[in-house]
């Protein structure tokens, strides 16, 4: 009997309104997730959250957005392809 692999934990993108860096990060992440999919690798769900909707996140993350988060691990100021790629590899293999 085959057992389906457990789903990957969600990839959270914390962003602010009107943040062009957040838009660029979302595009980079989408590109990297498409590459994973094309390579036949599991792809996590991307969940975008606004820091303004969560008082704790706003206090902790506002000056660090865009922030990527997986299972409690965070990559603040996630704006460059190399560090984002490394973060995803570390989180999902």
Beta strands, then each sheet from edge to edge (+ up, - down):
strand 1: 11-15
strand 2: 46-50
strand 3: 67-70
strand 4: 73-75
sheet 1: 2+ 1+ 3- 4+
end
